[in-house]
Amino acid sequence: MDVNIIEDEKNRFVFELLSHDHTVLLLVKDHLKDNEDVKLLTFSVGHPETGKPFFVLETKKNNAKKLFLNSLSEIEKDLQKIQKDFEKKL
């Protein structure tokens, strides 16, 4: 995933995706929406043909980038479980 890191502070992580669509950001946003440490969670796609997906995560206490990366890991585990469940049924 090609990204441009715009801000990488303890409680604020901002980046834009350079080579992918925003689907993964939807998964992350949905995964983090109920996390009590999240202060701000948003992303913008901009114009579909020229805009780059832009993601902003702010936390109250914990490291925002680590929270984002942990979320990706947890989503990956969930997807692997879904894959195994499907494979059992096929």
C-alpha positions in Angstrom: 0.0 0.0 0.0 1.6 3.3 -1.1 0.9 6.0 1.4 2.0 9.6 2.0 2.3 10.2 5.7 1.2 13.8 6.4 1.2 13.8 10.2 2.6 11.2 12.6 2.2 12.6 16.1 1.5 10.5 19.3 -2.2 11.3 19.2 -2.7 12.1 15.6 -2.1 10.1 12.4 -2.9 11.5 9.0 -2.1 10.0 5.6 -3.3 9.7 2.1 -3.4 6.5 -0.1 -1.5 6.9 -3.3 -2.3 3.7 -5.1 -5.4 2.1 -3.7 -9.1 2.9 -3.3 -10.7 3.7 0.0 -12.2 0.3 0.7 -9.7 -0.6 3.3 -10.3 2.7 5.0 -14.0 1.8 5.3 -13.0 -1.4 7.1 -10.7 0.5 9.5 -13.2 3.2 10.2 -15.9 0.6 11.0 -13.5 -1.3 13.2 -12.5 1.7 15.2 -15.8 3.6 15.4 -16.6 2.2 18.9 -13.1 2.4 20.4 -13.3 4.6 23.5 -9.8 6.1 22.8 -10.8 7.5 19.4 -11.3 11.2 19.5 -11.6 11.8 15.8 -11.9 9.3 12.9 -12.6 10.4 9.4 -11.5 10.1 5.8 -12.3 11.9 2.6 -12.1 10.5 -0.9 -12.3 13.8 -2.8 -13.1 13.6 -6.5 -13.3 10.0 -7.7 -11.0 10.5 -10.7 -8.4 12.8 -9.2 -8.6 12.7 -5.4 -6.6 10.5 -3.1 -8.2 9.0 -0.1 -7.2 11.0 3.0 -7.4 9.5 6.5 -7.3 11.2 9.9 -7.2 9.4 13.3 -6.9 11.2 16.6 -6.8 9.5 20.0 -7.3 10.7 23.5 -4.4 8.8 25.1 -2.8 6.1 23.0 -0.6 6.2 20.0 -2.8 6.8 16.9 -0.5 5.1 14.4 -0.3 2.0 16.6 -4.0 1.9 17.0 -4.4 2.1 13.2 -1.9 -0.7 12.7 -3.5 -2.9 15.4 -6.8 -2.4 13.7 -5.4 -3.6 10.4 -4.0 -6.7 12.1 -7.3 -7.5 13.8 -9.2 -7.0 10.5 -6.7 -9.4 8.8 -7.4 -12.0 11.5 -11.2 -11.6 11.1 -10.8 -12.0 7.3 -8.7 -15.1 7.7 -11.4 -16.6 10.0 -14.1 -15.8 7.5 -12.0 -17.5 4.8 -11.5 -20.6 6.9 -15.3 -20.7 7.7 -16.1 -20.5 4.0 -13.5 -23.2 3.1 -15.1 -25.6 5.6 -18.5 -25.1 4.0 -17.3 -25.6 0.4 
